[in-house]
Amino acid sequence: MEITEVKIYPFDTRGIGGRIRAVAHIILDNQLIIKDIKLIQNKHGGYFISFPKKRTTSGKFVDIVEPLSKELEENIRRVIVDKYKEIMGIGD
């Protein structure tokens, strides 16, 4: 699968003690859009992503979208992080 488009919406929650830095939408193979992927900064300065979730009637959160391979998940994470850094003017 090829990521054909990435849109980043900076959403910095540092002011309220949060670690979310942006929300991303990606398009795969010009045919499928995944919205609301959260970009989260860990305590050591690295980044990870959280795919969209929904709350069940019991209050538990379950994934709506879940990559079936670590390679795809890492590729999505890398593309989102790179685009975020580009938009925010952050160097490696």
C-alpha positions in Angstrom: 0.0 0.0 0.0 1.2 3.4 -0.9 0.5 6.5 1.2 -0.5 9.0 -1.6 -1.4 12.0 0.6 -0.9 13.2 4.2 -2.7 16.1 5.8 -1.5 17.3 9.2 -3.5 19.4 11.5 -1.4 20.7 14.4 -3.2 20.2 17.7 -0.8 20.9 20.5 -2.2 20.0 23.9 0.9 21.0 25.9 -0.9 23.9 27.4 -3.3 21.5 29.2 -0.7 18.9 30.1 -1.4 16.7 27.1 1.0 15.0 24.6 -1.0 15.2 21.4 0.8 17.3 18.8 -1.3 16.8 15.7 -4.1 14.9 14.0 -3.4 13.4 10.6 -5.5 12.2 7.7 -3.9 9.9 5.2 -5.0 8.5 1.8 -3.9 5.1 0.7 -3.5 4.2 -3.0 -5.7 7.3 -3.9 -8.7 5.2 -2.8 -9.0 5.0 1.0 -8.8 7.8 3.6 -8.1 7.2 7.3 -9.0 10.2 9.4 -8.1 11.3 12.9 -4.8 9.5 13.4 -3.3 11.2 16.5 0.4 12.0 16.6 1.6 11.8 20.2 4.9 12.8 21.7 6.3 10.5 24.3 8.2 11.7 27.5 11.6 11.2 25.7 10.7 13.4 22.7 9.9 10.5 20.3 6.6 10.2 18.4 4.0 7.5 18.1 0.6 7.3 16.5 -2.8 6.3 17.7 -5.3 5.1 15.2 -9.0 6.1 15.5 -10.9 4.4 18.3 -14.5 4.3 19.4 -16.0 3.8 22.9 -18.2 0.7 23.4 -21.3 0.7 25.5 -19.2 -0.7 28.4 -16.9 2.3 28.1 -13.9 0.4 26.7 -12.1 1.9 23.7 -11.6 -0.3 20.6 -9.6 0.3 17.4 -11.6 1.2 14.3 -8.6 0.9 12.1 -5.7 -1.4 12.8 -2.7 -2.2 10.5 -2.1 -5.9 10.2 1.7 -5.6 9.8 4.3 -3.7 11.8 5.9 -2.6 8.6 2.7 -0.8 7.4 2.2 0.8 10.9 5.9 2.0 11.0 5.6 3.4 7.4 2.5 5.3 8.3 4.1 6.6 11.5 7.3 7.7 9.7 5.3 9.6 6.9 3.2 11.4 9.5 6.1 12.3 11.7 8.2 13.5 8.7 5.3 15.7 7.4 4.6 17.1 10.9 8.3 18.0 11.3 8.3 19.6 7.9 5.2 21.7 8.6 6.4 22.7 12.1 10.0 23.4 11.0 11.5 20.9 13.3 14.8 19.3 12.4 15.9 15.8 13.4 
